[in-house]
Amino acid sequence: MILKPEMFEKYIALFSSENAGAPMGDTDLALQWLTQNVPLFECPDKDIEEVYFFRWWVYSQHVKRTADGYIITEFHPNVPWAGKHNAIVCAAGHHIREGRWLADKTYMEDYIRFWYQKGGPIRAYSNWLGAAVWQYCAVKGDFNLAASLLDDFVMDYGEWERTNLHESGLFWSGDDRDGMEFSISGSGLRPTLNSYMYGYASTISKTAKLAGKKEVSVEFDKKARALRRLINEKLWDPNSGFYKVLPLDAKGLPLNDWNNVDPARNVRELLGYTPWYFDIPDNGKDGAWRRLTDHKGFNAPFGPTTVERSHPRFMSAHQHECLWNGPSWPFATSVTLTAMLNSSCARDGFFHLLRAYARCHTRRTKSDGTAVRWLDENINPFTGEWLSRSILESWGWPAEKGGFERGKYYNHSTYCDLIITGLAGLKPRSDDIIEVRPLIPDSWDYFCLDSVSYHGRSVTILYDKCGERYGIGKGAFVCLDGTFFLL
């Protein structure tokens, strides 16, 4: 071990003092759990580093032991729209992608089985659970869990086909069931659910192949190929070079073409990057990423906007606290950053967007303006104010619905996974090759991601410009179970 857990006691003490009533508000308990489960990390940018530990601390507060095993919650308080054990499936894909790096497999394996076998409301919201299970297994180097759930996968996919498959061959969804209430595009054939279902079909095909069920593998490979083709043909607007929602007010309406879409609902939204999350786009589409750095596009100081700033309905007023018409949402930001890693633009754009994302994790207190670490629902992309919190406070949101701070430490996104797979560049694979492609900036003299549990082994990735900080040598290294290799 290169880094010592004691180095980060100050972080855990700080976070715990800000929320002493949390399940792991006790500093020693939180530090013990994190030490046993979480890879350590340090870098010259102390904001990025501190948020890494903040996000793991936040995650620890959402690990809930139930009669059905461990689950991961989204809200701390019970909310009326949650299901069994206050669980909500909308961000479960994020929970699993982040939690796959915990050393103890019990948490994720309990959580995954909860959704498929123990009464979790699995289709209350659109989700990418199946693809997330495969991503989890790729980190652990063991696909037995996926194989054991194959029949559950097939049954769940069939239910989505029964309820949401449109005559076009694409899937219809409502924006609120995507967890994206009052979006400008509204309901219809959305890049979100369709990308999730492509990922699901691909997972079923690969899992069936491992399980020796050739017919199932071939069937779902065909489904995946058909969805990929339709997403690229029908949801890609060649006029504006972007994946968009084809708005349909009812599932039975004929498929529109882009020239006939209502201009008020014809909009570039951040969800248009979702297909890259699942490696769906074909050649020639990476130009869409230029919109992220354009001030008429999605560029803003406190994270990318969910709608392009140039759209006439951007940030329009509405009597609801959860708006997807412009505010920045960590849910969408983490999808976009993960998606960027599958594009040709990662080298140039990832770090800039990651720093903006890290900057979001604060709130200024009313009493004296002190900055405290914070994570909530949606954020004003220009001021950094957490909007849902402010709106709920102005309304006097009732305690039985969580109060105005219902979203405090809202577990609805990823961050640590972006450090591990993006910044440090560890790319999970189904084979035994360890692939590392760091995206650290040239200005950094060092960084270290230490003691990552990967394929049952301990992996450390570090860079030391002068060779003096870690005493290993100059350059970038990968350490596998104590043996160092120069990258």
C-alpha positions in Angstrom: 0.0 0.0 0.0 1.4 3.4 -1.1 -1.1 5.7 0.6 -2.0 5.4 4.3 -5.7 5.7 5.3 -4.7 8.0 8.2 -3.9 10.7 5.6 -7.6 11.1 5.0 -8.9 11.2 8.6 -9.3 14.9 8.3 -11.7 14.5 5.4 -13.9 11.9 7.1 -13.9 14.0 10.4 -15.1 17.0 8.4 -17.9 15.2 6.6 -19.0 13.4 9.7 -19.1 16.6 11.7 -21.4 18.2 9.1 -23.9 15.4 9.5 -23.5 13.8 12.8 -26.9 12.0 12.7 -26.0 9.9 9.6 -25.8 6.1 9.9 -22.0 6.4 9.7 -21.7 9.9 11.2 -19.2 8.5 13.7 -15.8 9.3 12.4 -14.1 6.0 13.5 -16.9 3.9 12.1 -16.9 5.7 8.7 -13.1 5.6 8.5 -13.1 1.9 9.3 -15.7 1.0 6.6 -14.1 3.2 4.0 -10.6 1.8 4.8 -11.9 -1.8 4.3 -13.7 -1.1 1.1 -12.6 1.9 -0.9 -9.5 2.6 -3.1 -7.4 5.5 -1.8 -6.6 8.4 -4.0 -4.5 11.6 -4.0 -3.6 14.2 -6.6 -2.4 17.8 -6.8 -5.9 19.2 -7.3 -7.2 19.1 -3.7 -10.8 19.9 -4.8 -10.9 16.8 -7.0 -9.3 14.7 -4.2 -11.5 15.9 -1.4 -14.7 15.4 -3.4 -13.5 11.8 -4.2 -13.5 11.1 -0.4 -16.7 13.1 0.1 -18.5 11.0 -2.5 -17.4 7.7 -0.9 -18.5 9.1 2.5 -21.8 10.0 1.0 -22.2 6.6 -0.5 -21.5 5.0 2.8 -24.5 6.9 4.3 -26.8 5.2 1.7 -25.8 1.6 2.5 -28.8 0.2 4.2 -29.2 -3.2 5.8 -32.7 -4.6 5.4 -34.5 -7.9 5.8 -33.7 -8.5 2.1 -30.0 -7.9 2.5 -28.1 -4.7 1.8 -29.5 -2.1 -0.5 -28.4 1.4 -1.7 -30.8 4.2 -1.1 -31.2 7.4 -3.1 -32.8 9.7 -0.5 -32.0 9.7 3.3 -35.6 10.4 4.3 -38.5 8.2 3.2 -40.2 9.7 0.2 -43.7 8.8 -1.0 -42.6 7.8 -4.5 -40.0 5.3 -3.3 -40.7 1.5 -3.2 -39.8 -1.2 -0.7 -37.2 -0.1 1.8 -37.3 3.4 0.4 -35.5 2.1 -2.8 -35.8 3.8 -6.1 -34.5 2.2 -9.3 -33.9 5.3 -11.3 -30.3 5.7 -10.3 -29.6 2.0 -9.5 -27.2 1.8 -12.5 -25.2 4.6 -11.0 -25.2 2.9 -7.6 -23.8 -0.3 -9.1 -21.2 1.3 -11.3 -19.9 3.2 -8.3 -20.3 0.4 -5.8 -18.5 -2.2 -8.0 -15.3 -0.8 -6.6 -16.1 -1.7 -3.0 -13.8 -4.6 -1.9 -16.7 -6.5 -0.2 -18.9 -8.0 -2.8 -21.8 -8.5 -0.4 -23.2 -5.0 -0.8 -23.6 -5.0 -4.6 -24.6 -8.7 -4.9 -27.4 -8.2 -2.2 -28.5 -5.0 -4.0 -28.6 -6.6 -7.4 -30.6 -9.6 -6.2 -33.0 -7.2 -4.4 -34.1 -5.7 -7.7 -34.4 -9.0 -9.5 -35.5 -11.5 -6.9 -36.7 -9.7 -3.7 -39.4 -7.4 -4.6 -37.6 -4.2 -5.7 -39.9 -2.1 -8.0 -37.6 -2.8 -11.0 -39.7 -1.0 -13.7 -40.9 2.0 -11.7 -38.4 4.1 -13.7 -36.3 3.4 -16.8 -32.9 2.0 -15.9 -29.9 0.2 -17.1 -29.7 -2.5 -14.4 -28.8 -5.3 -16.7 -25.9 -3.5 -18.2 -24.7 -2.4 -14.8 -24.6 -6.0 -13.6 -22.3 -6.8 -16.5 -20.1 -3.8 -15.6 -20.0 -5.0 -12.0 -18.9 -8.5 -13.0 -16.2 -7.1 -15.3 -14.6 -5.5 -12.2 -14.8 -8.6 -10.1 -13.7 -10.9 -13.0 -16.5 -13.3 -12.2 -19.7 -13.5 -14.3 -21.5 -16.2 -12.2 -23.9 -13.6 -10.7 -24.9 -12.5 -14.2 -25.4 -16.1 -15.3 -27.5 -16.9 -12.3 -29.8 -14.0 -13.2 -30.1 -14.8 -16.9 -33.8 -15.9 -16.7 -34.6 -12.8 -14.6 -33.0 -10.7 -17.3 -35.0 -12.3 -20.1 -38.2 -11.9 -18.2 -37.6 -8.3 -17.3 -36.6 -7.4 -20.9 -39.8 -9.1 -22.1 -41.9 -6.9 -19.8 -40.3 -3.8 -21.2 -41.1 -5.0 -24.7 -44.7 -5.7 -23.6 -45.3 -2.2 -22.0 -43.0 0.2 -23.9 -42.1 -1.2 -27.4 -43.3 1.1 -30.1 -44.3 0.0 -33.6 -41.1 1.5 -35.0 -39.0 -1.0 -33.1 -37.8 1.6 -30.6 -39.0 2.0 -27.0 -41.4 4.7 -25.9 -41.0 6.4 -22.5 -42.3 9.3 -20.5 -39.8 11.9 -19.4 -40.9 11.6 -15.8 -40.3 7.8 -15.9 -36.8 8.6 -17.1 -36.5 10.7 -13.9 -36.4 13.8 -16.1 -39.5 15.7 -15.3 -40.8 18.5 -17.4 -38.2 18.2 -20.0 -38.6 20.4 -23.2 -38.7 17.4 -25.5 -41.2 15.5 -23.3 -42.3 12.0 -23.8 -41.6 9.9 -26.9 -38.8 7.8 -28.4 -36.0 8.9 -26.1 -32.2 8.1 -26.4 -32.3 7.2 -22.7 -34.5 4.1 -22.5 -33.5 3.0 -26.0 -29.8 3.1 -25.0 -30.5 1.3 -21.8 -32.4 -1.4 -23.7 -29.5 -1.8 -26.1 -27.2 -2.3 -23.2 -29.6 -4.8 -21.7 -29.9 -6.8 -24.9 -26.1 -6.9 -25.3 -25.7 -8.1 -21.7 -28.3 -10.8 -22.1 -26.6 -12.0 -25.3 -23.1 -12.1 -23.7 -24.4 -13.7 -20.5 -26.3 -16.4 -22.5 -23.2 -17.1 -24.5 -21.2 -17.7 -21.3 -24.0 -19.9 -20.0 -24.0 -22.0 -23.1 -27.5 -20.9 -24.2 -26.7 -20.3 -27.9 -30.3 -19.6 -29.1 -30.9 -17.0 -26.4 -27.5 -15.4 -27.2 -28.3 -15.2 -30.9 -31.8 -13.8 -30.3 -30.7 -11.0 -28.1 -27.7 -10.2 -30.2 -30.2 -9.6 -33.0 -32.3 -7.4 -30.8 -29.2 -5.4 -29.8 -28.1 -4.9 -33.4 -31.6 -3.8 -34.4 -31.8 -1.3 -31.6 -28.3 0.1 -32.4 -29.3 0.6 -36.0 -32.6 2.3 -35.2 -31.0 4.6 -32.6 -28.5 5.7 -35.2 -31.0 6.0 -38.0 -34.1 7.4 -36.2 -32.8 9.3 -33.0 -29.9 10.9 -34.7 -30.9 14.3 -36.2 -28.6 14.9 -39.2 -29.8 18.5 -39.5 -28.2 19.4 -36.1 -25.8 16.6 -35.6 -27.2 15.2 -32.4 -29.2 12.4 -30.8 -32.6 13.7 -29.8 -36.0 12.7 -28.5 -38.6 12.1 -31.2 -41.6 13.5 -29.3 -44.7 11.4 -29.3 -47.7 12.2 -27.1 -49.0 8.7 -27.3 -47.3 5.4 -28.0 -49.4 4.6 -31.1 -48.6 7.7 -33.2 -46.6 7.2 -36.3 -42.9 7.8 -36.3 -42.1 11.4 -37.1 -39.1 12.6 -39.1 -37.0 15.6 -38.0 -38.5 18.0 -40.5 -42.0 17.6 -38.9 -41.1 17.7 -35.2 -42.7 20.6 -33.3 -40.0 23.3 -33.1 -40.9 24.0 -29.5 -39.9 20.4 -28.6 -37.1 20.0 -31.1 -34.2 20.5 -28.8 -30.6 19.3 -28.1 -30.6 18.0 -24.6 -27.7 16.6 -22.6 -29.4 13.2 -22.7 -28.3 13.1 -26.3 -24.9 11.9 -25.1 -26.4 8.7 -23.5 -25.8 6.5 -26.6 -22.0 6.9 -26.1 -22.3 5.5 -22.6 -23.2 2.2 -24.2 -20.8 2.6 -27.2 -23.7 2.8 -29.7 -22.7 5.7 -32.1 -21.3 4.7 -35.5 -18.6 6.7 -37.2 -18.8 10.4 -37.8 -20.9 11.5 -34.8 -18.2 12.6 -32.3 -18.6 16.2 -33.6 -21.6 16.4 -31.2 -19.2 16.8 -28.3 -18.3 20.3 -29.4 -21.6 21.4 -28.0 -20.2 20.8 -24.4 -17.7 23.6 -24.6 -20.0 26.0 -26.5 -21.6 28.8 -24.5 -24.6 28.6 -26.7 -24.6 24.8 -26.1 -24.2 23.1 -22.7 -21.2 25.0 -21.3 -21.7 26.5 -17.8 -19.5 27.2 -14.7 -21.3 24.7 -12.5 -21.7 21.7 -14.8 -23.3 21.2 -18.2 -26.8 22.4 -18.6 -29.4 19.8 -19.4 -30.7 21.8 -22.4 -28.7 24.0 -24.8 -28.6 27.6 -23.5 -29.6 28.9 -27.0 -33.1 27.2 -26.8 -35.9 29.7 -26.2 -37.4 27.6 -23.4 -34.1 27.2 -21.6 -34.6 27.7 -17.8 -38.2 28.7 -18.3 -40.3 29.1 -15.1 -42.4 26.1 -13.9 -44.2 25.2 -10.7 -42.0 22.2 -9.9 -38.7 21.8 -8.1 -37.3 19.0 -10.4 -36.8 20.6 -13.8 -34.9 19.2 -16.7 -35.2 22.3 -18.9 -31.7 23.8 -18.2 -30.5 23.2 -14.6 -27.5 21.0 -14.2 -28.1 17.5 -12.7 -25.3 15.3 -11.4 -27.2 12.3 -12.7 -26.8 13.7 -16.3 -23.3 15.0 -15.8 -22.0 11.6 -14.6 -23.7 9.9 -17.6 -22.1 12.4 -19.9 -18.6 12.1 -18.5 -18.8 8.3 -18.6 -20.1 8.6 -22.2 -17.2 10.9 -23.1 -14.8 8.1 -22.3 -16.2 6.2 -25.2 -15.6 9.1 -27.6 -12.6 10.5 -29.4 -12.9 13.6 -27.3 -11.9 12.2 -23.9 -8.3 13.3 -24.0 -9.2 17.0 -24.7 -12.5 17.4 -22.8 -12.8 15.0 -19.8 -10.6 16.8 -17.3 -12.2 20.2 -17.9 -15.6 18.8 -17.3 -14.6 16.7 -14.3 -13.2 19.9 -12.6 -16.5 21.7 -13.2 -18.3 18.7 -11.8 -16.1 18.7 -8.6 -16.8 22.4 -8.2 -20.5 21.7 -7.8 -20.0 19.8 -4.5 -20.5 22.8 -2.2 -23.1 24.9 -0.6 -22.7 28.3 1.0 -24.3 28.6 4.5 -26.8 31.4 5.0 -25.2 32.4 8.4 -21.8 33.4 7.3 -21.3 32.2 3.7 -19.0 29.3 4.7 -18.6 26.7 2.0 -19.5 23.2 3.1 -19.4 20.0 1.1 -22.8 19.3 -0.4 -24.6 17.1 -2.9 -28.3 17.6 -3.9 -30.7 17.2 -6.7 -30.3 20.0 -9.4 -28.1 23.0 -9.4 -28.2 26.4 -11.0 -25.5 26.1 -13.6 -24.5 29.8 -13.3 -24.5 30.4 -9.5 -24.0 27.0 -7.9 -27.2 27.3 -5.9 -28.9 23.9 -5.3 -32.3 24.7 -6.8 -34.6 22.0 -5.4 -33.5 22.8 -1.9 -34.1 26.5 -2.3 -37.5 26.0 -3.9 -38.7 23.4 -1.4 -37.6 25.8 1.4 -39.6 28.6 -0.1 -42.6 26.4 -0.2 -42.3 25.1 3.3 -42.0 21.5 2.0 -43.6 19.2 4.7 -41.5 17.0 6.9 -43.5 13.9 6.0 -42.1 14.3 2.4 -38.5 14.7 3.6 -38.5 18.4 4.3 -36.7 21.0 2.3 -33.4 19.2 2.8 -34.8 15.9 1.5 -32.0 15.9 -1.2 -29.1 16.4 1.2 -26.4 14.0 0.1 -28.6 12.8 -2.8 -27.2 9.5 -4.1 -28.2 9.9 -7.8 -25.0 10.0 -9.7 -21.4 8.7 -9.9 -18.1 10.5 -9.2 -15.6 8.0 -7.8 -16.0 5.7 -10.8 -15.0 8.6 -13.0 -11.8 9.0 -11.1 -11.0 5.3 -11.3 -12.0 4.6 -15.0 -11.4 8.1 -16.4 -8.7 10.1 -14.6 -6.7 7.0 -13.5 -7.8 5.2 -16.6 -8.5 1.6 -15.3 -10.7 0.0 -18.0 -12.6 -3.0 -16.7 -12.5 -6.0 -19.0 -14.0 -9.5 -19.1 -10.6 -11.0 -19.8 -7.4 -11.0 -17.6 -5.7 -8.1 -19.4 -5.2 -5.0 -17.2 -5.9 -2.0 -19.4 -4.8 1.5 -18.1 -5.3 4.7 -20.0 -4.9 7.7 -17.7 -6.3 11.1 -18.5 -4.3 13.2 -16.1 -3.4 16.8 -17.2 0.2 17.6 -18.2 0.5 20.0 -15.3 0.3 17.3 -12.6 3.5 16.1 -11.1 1.9 13.1 -9.3 -1.2 11.1 -8.6 -1.9 7.8 -7.0 -4.9 5.5 -7.0 -4.1 2.8 -4.5 -5.4 -0.6 -3.5 -8.1 -1.1 -6.1 -9.9 -4.4 -5.8 -9.9 -5.7 -9.4 -10.4 -9.3 -10.5 -9.6 -10.5 -7.0 -6.2 -8.7 -7.0 -4.9 -5.4 -5.7 -4.1 -2.8 -8.3 -2.3 0.5 -7.8 -1.9 3.2 -10.6 0.5 6.1 -10.0 2.5 8.8 -11.7 5.6 10.4 -10.2 7.3 13.0 -12.3 10.4 13.3 -10.3 10.4 9.8 -8.7 10.6 11.3 -5.2 7.1 11.3 -3.9 6.4 7.6 -3.9 10.0 6.3 -4.1 9.2 3.9 -7.0 10.8 5.8 -9.8 10.1 8.4 -12.5 7.0 8.0 -14.7 3.8 6.1 -14.6 3.4 2.7 -13.0 0.9 0.0 -12.4 1.4 -2.2 -9.4 -0.2 -5.7 -9.3 -0.2 -7.4 -6.0 2.9 -5.6 -4.9 4.9 -5.9 -8.2 5.4 -2.6 -10.1 5.4 -2.3 -13.9 6.4 0.8 -15.8 3.6 2.1 -18.1 
